[in-house]
Amino acid sequence: MQRARHRLARVTRSGHQIRFIFSNVQFTNFEQEHIHAFKVFAIQKLEGPQLDTNQAIVSFKKRFGATIFADDGYLLRCLIGNNYKYQAALDDMKENLQWRKATLPIHRSEIEGVLARGIIYIHGRDNCMRPIVVIQLRNVAKVQPELVLRCIFFTLELAINKLMIPGRIEQWKVIIDMSGTNLLGLQVSLIKQICRALTVNYRGRLSQMFLINAPYIISGLWGLVKNVLPEVTQEKIQISSGRNTKKMLETVDPSQLERKFGGEAANVTVYDLPVMPEM
């Protein structure tokens, strides 16, 4: 297969910039200026406007030095995800830190039985070597929503820590398979939380999301769900009543897709570890 050349960013139809790589790269002057200005804004909001710029920068480092936001790349993810609206980015940042403290780390032993159900697993990579995350909504039935979300968080953390290379591979592609899904028994609130888990909790990580084998009613449901997502994220999501094989194969080699999705790889039956077919 021919691998696609790695790109740092692109511009969407709506004019938004989507950056793919946030680590080990030089940010643009525009980005650097916003990162610096946001640090000053955040500290003056949290500690008072009496601090000058230099004091605010020093204070930001002290306050957030032990968090993921000590990394300017994570700050930029947050800023881009909120269209450079500083107050929204600050609220997002605080919420993310609270979520991380309350949720992570998640140990495999906590959710091993649920993982085996195949609610979420990783199979293959796209042409840019991004891991492909598969979610089978039909397997969510009769599982507590909190356990479903913990399985998702566990798998996404695994993808970041084991399957990505900072500066080279920093995103995932997602397939949400809705075949066999009983929409009457599926909580809309849970779908919203799943979409949020894949996007808002992990800013800048989503490359594309395919909702496949979707019942026609899902278009109405999508109208409810998409409102919790940024416009930039909405442009990354495609819904199909079929397998949407043609669209997926534009960016994924057949060897990396399971047969049930129109690829050439065997369908996964054991879900506890990522499956990475030879490329």
Contacts in CASP RR format, 6 or more apart in sequence:
PFRMAT RR
TARGET T0000
AUTHOR 0000-0000-0000
METHOD contacts of the structure
MODEL  1
MQRARHRLARVTRSGHQIRFIFSNVQFTNFEQEHIHAFKVFAIQKLEGPQ
LDTNQAIVSFKKRFGATIFADDGYLLRCLIGNNYKYQAALDDMKENLQWR
KATLPIHRSEIEGVLARGIIYIHGRDNCMRPIVVIQLRNVAKVQPELVLR
CIFFTLELAINKLMIPGRIEQWKVIIDMSGTNLLGLQVSLIKQICRALTV
NYRGRLSQMFLINAPYIISGLWGLVKNVLPEVTQEKIQISSGRNTKKMLE
TVDPSQLERKFGGEAANVTVYDLPVMPEM
1 127 0 8 1.000
1 253 0 8 1.000
1 255 0 8 1.000
1 279 0 8 1.000
2 127 0 8 1.000
3 127 0 8 1.000
3 128 0 8 1.000
3 129 0 8 1.000
3 279 0 8 1.000
4 127 0 8 1.000
4 128 0 8 1.000
4 251 0 8 1.000
6 20 0 8 1.000
6 21 0 8 1.000
6 128 0 8 1.000
6 168 0 8 1.000
7 20 0 8 1.000
8 19 0 8 1.000
8 20 0 8 1.000
8 21 0 8 1.000
8 25 0 8 1.000
9 17 0 8 1.000
9 18 0 8 1.000
9 19 0 8 1.000
9 20 0 8 1.000
9 21 0 8 1.000
10 17 0 8 1.000
10 18 0 8 1.000
10 20 0 8 1.000
11 17 0 8 1.000
11 18 0 8 1.000
12 18 0 8 1.000
12 232 0 8 1.000
12 235 0 8 1.000
13 235 0 8 1.000
14 231 0 8 1.000
14 232 0 8 1.000
14 235 0 8 1.000
16 83 0 8 1.000
16 231 0 8 1.000
16 232 0 8 1.000
16 235 0 8 1.000
17 80 0 8 1.000
18 80 0 8 1.000
18 204 0 8 1.000
18 232 0 8 1.000
18 236 0 8 1.000
19 76 0 8 1.000
19 80 0 8 1.000
19 204 0 8 1.000
20 170 0 8 1.000
20 171 0 8 1.000
20 207 0 8 1.000
21 167 0 8 1.000
21 168 0 8 1.000
21 170 0 8 1.000
22 73 0 8 1.000
22 74 0 8 1.000
22 76 0 8 1.000
22 77 0 8 1.000
22 167 0 8 1.000
22 170 0 8 1.000
22 204 0 8 1.000
23 71 0 8 1.000
23 73 0 8 1.000
23 166 0 8 1.000
23 167 0 8 1.000
23 170 0 8 1.000
24 166 0 8 1.000
24 167 0 8 1.000
25 167 0 8 1.000
27 35 0 8 1.000
27 72 0 8 1.000
27 73 0 8 1.000
27 76 0 8 1.000
31 76 0 8 1.000
31 79 0 8 1.000
34 76 0 8 1.000
34 79 0 8 1.000
34 84 0 8 1.000
35 72 0 8 1.000
35 75 0 8 1.000
35 76 0 8 1.000
35 79 0 8 1.000
36 57 0 8 1.000
37 86 0 8 1.000
38 75 0 8 1.000
38 79 0 8 1.000
38 86 0 8 1.000
38 89 0 8 1.000
38 90 0 8 1.000
39 56 0 8 1.000
39 57 0 8 1.000
39 60 0 8 1.000
39 75 0 8 1.000
40 53 0 8 1.000
40 56 0 8 1.000
40 57 0 8 1.000
40 60 0 8 1.000
41 86 0 8 1.000
41 90 0 8 1.000
42 60 0 8 1.000
42 86 0 8 1.000
42 90 0 8 1.000
42 93 0 8 1.000
43 51 0 8 1.000
43 55 0 8 1.000
43 56 0 8 1.000
43 57 0 8 1.000
43 59 0 8 1.000
43 60 0 8 1.000
43 63 0 8 1.000
44 51 0 8 1.000
44 56 0 8 1.000
45 87 0 8 1.000
45 90 0 8 1.000
46 63 0 8 1.000
47 56 0 8 1.000
47 59 0 8 1.000
51 59 0 8 1.000
61 70 0 8 1.000
64 70 0 8 1.000
67 97 0 8 1.000
68 74 0 8 1.000
68 96 0 8 1.000
68 100 0 8 1.000
69 75 0 8 1.000
69 78 0 8 1.000
69 93 0 8 1.000
69 97 0 8 1.000
74 203 0 8 1.000
75 93 0 8 1.000
77 203 0 8 1.000
77 204 0 8 1.000
78 89 0 8 1.000
78 92 0 8 1.000
78 93 0 8 1.000
78 96 0 8 1.000
78 203 0 8 1.000
79 86 0 8 1.000
79 89 0 8 1.000
80 203 0 8 1.000
80 204 0 8 1.000
80 232 0 8 1.000
81 89 0 8 1.000
81 92 0 8 1.000
81 203 0 8 1.000
81 204 0 8 1.000
81 230 0 8 1.000
81 232 0 8 1.000
82 88 0 8 1.000
82 89 0 8 1.000
82 92 0 8 1.000
82 230 0 8 1.000
83 230 0 8 1.000
83 232 0 8 1.000
92 200 0 8 1.000
92 203 0 8 1.000
96 201 0 8 1.000
96 203 0 8 1.000
99 201 0 8 1.000
103 150 0 8 1.000
103 153 0 8 1.000
104 153 0 8 1.000
104 157 0 8 1.000
105 157 0 8 1.000
106 150 0 8 1.000
106 153 0 8 1.000
106 154 0 8 1.000
106 157 0 8 1.000
108 115 0 8 1.000
108 154 0 8 1.000
110 150 0 8 1.000
111 147 0 8 1.000
111 150 0 8 1.000
111 151 0 8 1.000
111 154 0 8 1.000
112 272 0 8 1.000
114 143 0 8 1.000
114 147 0 8 1.000
114 148 0 8 1.000
114 150 0 8 1.000
114 151 0 8 1.000
115 121 0 8 1.000
115 151 0 8 1.000
115 154 0 8 1.000
115 155 0 8 1.000
115 271 0 8 1.000
115 272 0 8 1.000
116 271 0 8 1.000
116 272 0 8 1.000
117 139 0 8 1.000
117 143 0 8 1.000
117 271 0 8 1.000
118 136 0 8 1.000
118 139 0 8 1.000
118 271 0 8 1.000
119 135 0 8 1.000
119 136 0 8 1.000
119 139 0 8 1.000
119 140 0 8 1.000
119 143 0 8 1.000
119 148 0 8 1.000
119 151 0 8 1.000
119 152 0 8 1.000
120 133 0 8 1.000
120 134 0 8 1.000
120 135 0 8 1.000
120 136 0 8 1.000
120 151 0 8 1.000
120 152 0 8 1.000
120 155 0 8 1.000
120 271 0 8 1.000
121 133 0 8 1.000
121 134 0 8 1.000
121 155 0 8 1.000
121 268 0 8 1.000
121 271 0 8 1.000
121 274 0 8 1.000
121 275 0 8 1.000
122 131 0 8 1.000
122 132 0 8 1.000
122 133 0 8 1.000
122 134 0 8 1.000
122 155 0 8 1.000
122 158 0 8 1.000
122 159 0 8 1.000
122 163 0 8 1.000
122 274 0 8 1.000
122 275 0 8 1.000
123 132 0 8 1.000
123 134 0 8 1.000
123 256 0 8 1.000
123 257 0 8 1.000
123 258 0 8 1.000
123 265 0 8 1.000
123 268 0 8 1.000
123 274 0 8 1.000
123 275 0 8 1.000
123 276 0 8 1.000
123 277 0 8 1.000
124 131 0 8 1.000
124 132 0 8 1.000
124 256 0 8 1.000
124 257 0 8 1.000
124 265 0 8 1.000
124 274 0 8 1.000
124 275 0 8 1.000
124 276 0 8 1.000
124 277 0 8 1.000
125 131 0 8 1.000
125 132 0 8 1.000
125 256 0 8 1.000
125 276 0 8 1.000
125 279 0 8 1.000
126 132 0 8 1.000
126 173 0 8 1.000
126 207 0 8 1.000
126 251 0 8 1.000
126 252 0 8 1.000
126 256 0 8 1.000
127 251 0 8 1.000
127 252 0 8 1.000
127 253 0 8 1.000
128 169 0 8 1.000
128 207 0 8 1.000
128 251 0 8 1.000
129 168 0 8 1.000
129 169 0 8 1.000
130 169 0 8 1.000
130 171 0 8 1.000
130 172 0 8 1.000
130 173 0 8 1.000
130 207 0 8 1.000
131 159 0 8 1.000
131 163 0 8 1.000
131 164 0 8 1.000
131 169 0 8 1.000
131 172 0 8 1.000
131 173 0 8 1.000
131 274 0 8 1.000
132 172 0 8 1.000
132 173 0 8 1.000
132 174 0 8 1.000
132 175 0 8 1.000
132 252 0 8 1.000
132 256 0 8 1.000
132 257 0 8 1.000
133 155 0 8 1.000
133 156 0 8 1.000
133 159 0 8 1.000
133 172 0 8 1.000
133 173 0 8 1.000
133 174 0 8 1.000
133 175 0 8 1.000
133 198 0 8 1.000
134 174 0 8 1.000
134 175 0 8 1.000
134 177 0 8 1.000
134 258 0 8 1.000
134 268 0 8 1.000
135 152 0 8 1.000
135 174 0 8 1.000
135 175 0 8 1.000
135 176 0 8 1.000
135 177 0 8 1.000
135 194 0 8 1.000
136 177 0 8 1.000
137 176 0 8 1.000
137 177 0 8 1.000
137 178 0 8 1.000
137 181 0 8 1.000
137 186 0 8 1.000
137 191 0 8 1.000
138 177 0 8 1.000
138 178 0 8 1.000
138 179 0 8 1.000
138 180 0 8 1.000
138 181 0 8 1.000
138 182 0 8 1.000
140 148 0 8 1.000
140 186 0 8 1.000
140 190 0 8 1.000
141 182 0 8 1.000
141 185 0 8 1.000
141 186 0 8 1.000
145 187 0 8 1.000
145 189 0 8 1.000
145 190 0 8 1.000
145 193 0 8 1.000
148 190 0 8 1.000
148 194 0 8 1.000
149 193 0 8 1.000
149 194 0 8 1.000
149 197 0 8 1.000
152 194 0 8 1.000
152 197 0 8 1.000
152 198 0 8 1.000
153 197 0 8 1.000
153 201 0 8 1.000
156 172 0 8 1.000
156 197 0 8 1.000
156 198 0 8 1.000
156 202 0 8 1.000
156 205 0 8 1.000
158 274 0 8 1.000
159 172 0 8 1.000
159 274 0 8 1.000
160 202 0 8 1.000
160 205 0 8 1.000
162 274 0 8 1.000
163 169 0 8 1.000
163 274 0 8 1.000
164 170 0 8 1.000
164 171 0 8 1.000
170 204 0 8 1.000
170 205 0 8 1.000
171 204 0 8 1.000
171 205 0 8 1.000
171 206 0 8 1.000
171 207 0 8 1.000
172 205 0 8 1.000
172 206 0 8 1.000
172 207 0 8 1.000
173 207 0 8 1.000
173 208 0 8 1.000
173 209 0 8 1.000
173 210 0 8 1.000
173 251 0 8 1.000
173 252 0 8 1.000
174 198 0 8 1.000
174 206 0 8 1.000
174 208 0 8 1.000
174 209 0 8 1.000
174 210 0 8 1.000
175 209 0 8 1.000
175 210 0 8 1.000
175 212 0 8 1.000
175 248 0 8 1.000
175 261 0 8 1.000
176 194 0 8 1.000
176 209 0 8 1.000
176 210 0 8 1.000
176 211 0 8 1.000
176 212 0 8 1.000
177 212 0 8 1.000
177 213 0 8 1.000
177 260 0 8 1.000
177 261 0 8 1.000
178 211 0 8 1.000
178 212 0 8 1.000
178 213 0 8 1.000
178 214 0 8 1.000
178 215 0 8 1.000
178 218 0 8 1.000
179 212 0 8 1.000
179 213 0 8 1.000
180 213 0 8 1.000
181 215 0 8 1.000
183 215 0 8 1.000
183 217 0 8 1.000
183 218 0 8 1.000
183 221 0 8 1.000
188 221 0 8 1.000
188 224 0 8 1.000
188 225 0 8 1.000
191 221 0 8 1.000
191 225 0 8 1.000
192 224 0 8 1.000
192 225 0 8 1.000
192 228 0 8 1.000
195 225 0 8 1.000
195 228 0 8 1.000
195 229 0 8 1.000
196 228 0 8 1.000
196 229 0 8 1.000
198 205 0 8 1.000
198 206 0 8 1.000
198 209 0 8 1.000
199 205 0 8 1.000
199 206 0 8 1.000
199 229 0 8 1.000
199 230 0 8 1.000
199 233 0 8 1.000
200 228 0 8 1.000
200 229 0 8 1.000
200 230 0 8 1.000
206 233 0 8 1.000
206 236 0 8 1.000
207 236 0 8 1.000
208 236 0 8 1.000
208 237 0 8 1.000
208 238 0 8 1.000
208 251 0 8 1.000
209 236 0 8 1.000
209 237 0 8 1.000
209 238 0 8 1.000
210 237 0 8 1.000
210 238 0 8 1.000
210 240 0 8 1.000
210 244 0 8 1.000
210 247 0 8 1.000
210 248 0 8 1.000
211 218 0 8 1.000
211 222 0 8 1.000
211 237 0 8 1.000
211 238 0 8 1.000
211 239 0 8 1.000
211 240 0 8 1.000
212 240 0 8 1.000
212 242 0 8 1.000
212 243 0 8 1.000
212 244 0 8 1.000
212 261 0 8 1.000
213 240 0 8 1.000
213 241 0 8 1.000
213 242 0 8 1.000
213 243 0 8 1.000
214 239 0 8 1.000
214 240 0 8 1.000
214 241 0 8 1.000
214 242 0 8 1.000
215 241 0 8 1.000
216 241 0 8 1.000
218 239 0 8 1.000
219 239 0 8 1.000
222 239 0 8 1.000
226 234 0 8 1.000
226 237 0 8 1.000
229 237 0 8 1.000
238 244 0 8 1.000
238 247 0 8 1.000
240 247 0 8 1.000
243 260 0 8 1.000
243 261 0 8 1.000
243 262 0 8 1.000
245 257 0 8 1.000
245 261 0 8 1.000
245 262 0 8 1.000
245 263 0 8 1.000
248 257 0 8 1.000
248 261 0 8 1.000
249 257 0 8 1.000
249 262 0 8 1.000
249 263 0 8 1.000
253 279 0 8 1.000
254 262 0 8 1.000
254 263 0 8 1.000
254 264 0 8 1.000
254 265 0 8 1.000
255 263 0 8 1.000
255 264 0 8 1.000
255 265 0 8 1.000
255 277 0 8 1.000
255 278 0 8 1.000
255 279 0 8 1.000
256 263 0 8 1.000
256 265 0 8 1.000
256 277 0 8 1.000
256 279 0 8 1.000
257 263 0 8 1.000
257 264 0 8 1.000
257 265 0 8 1.000
258 265 0 8 1.000
258 266 0 8 1.000
258 267 0 8 1.000
258 268 0 8 1.000
259 265 0 8 1.000
259 266 0 8 1.000
259 267 0 8 1.000
260 267 0 8 1.000
265 275 0 8 1.000
265 277 0 8 1.000
268 275 0 8 1.000
END
